Amino acid sequence: MDLNGVAAIVTGGASGLGNATATMLAAAGAKVAIFDLNEDVGARAAQTIGGAFFKVNVADDASVSDAIAAAQAVHGPARVLVNCAGVAPAIRIVNKEGQPHPLDAFRKTVEVNLIGTFNMISKFAAALIAAGIEGEEAGVVVNTASVAAYDGQIGQAAYASSKGGVVGLTLPAARDLAQHRIRVVTIAPGIFLTPMLMGLPQAAQDSLGTQVPHPSRLGKPEEYAQMVAAIVANPMLNGEVIRLDGAIRMAPR
C-alpha cells in the first residue's frame, strides 16, 4: 500500500514505538491520528507531525467508537491501524511477602493490551468496510505483541498472558477480515529503548543491550517503525507474527 494521502491511526502514538511509527507514517505522506490517554504529550506529538490527536481509552467501547468517527471526519476513513498502546506491570504471582498478585492489576493489563487491541481492530475494520474502499487491498492492521509472549520472565505473568493473547489473535483476525481485504500482522519486539527503559541508568541500559546476540544493543523505536513500513508495503504479509528482537531469547530474570 502506498501511504501517501492514506489516513492512519496509531494507538499509544504519544511516545515510544507508537510515536516513532506515527512520525514515519506522516513522513511517508499519511494523515495520522494519534490515539492516546496522555493528552498533553499526545497533542504535542500530533502537532509536530502535522497530525491529529484524540484522547482515547482503547479498552473502552464508546471511547474508541467516538474517536474513530472523529478521526474519520478529519482525515477520511482510516486504512492503516497500528496498535502500540499498552501497559507492562512487573508483579509476581505471589510476592516475597506471600501476597498474591492483585487481580485488578492482571485484569487491567489484559484489558489494555489484549481487549484494547481487539476493540481497536473490530471498530477500525467495521468503519473501513463501511467506507467501501475498492482495489486489491482495503487496509492493514499491525499489532504489537512482545517476545514476552514466548519468553515471559519472572514478574511478567500478566504482561506475557496479554501479549500471548495478541499473538493468538493474529491469525483468526487475518482470516476473519480476509474477505474484506484487510490484512492483520503482529510484531513481537524484543528489548527496545522506550521511555520506560530510557529512565534507567546508562549502565543498566548497556547491560540489557548485551543480552541481545546481534546487534548487541537495545532496539531503536525507529527500527520498529521500519518494520511497520515494510508490513504495510508488502501485500503478502498477512496472519503472521514477526519477532523483531536481534535473536534474543529472554532468561527467567
Summary of the structure (lengths in Angstrom):
residues: 253
radius of gyration: 17.7
end to end distance: 40.2
largest distance: 59.2
contacts: 883
relative contact order: 0.14
helix: 47%
strand: 18%
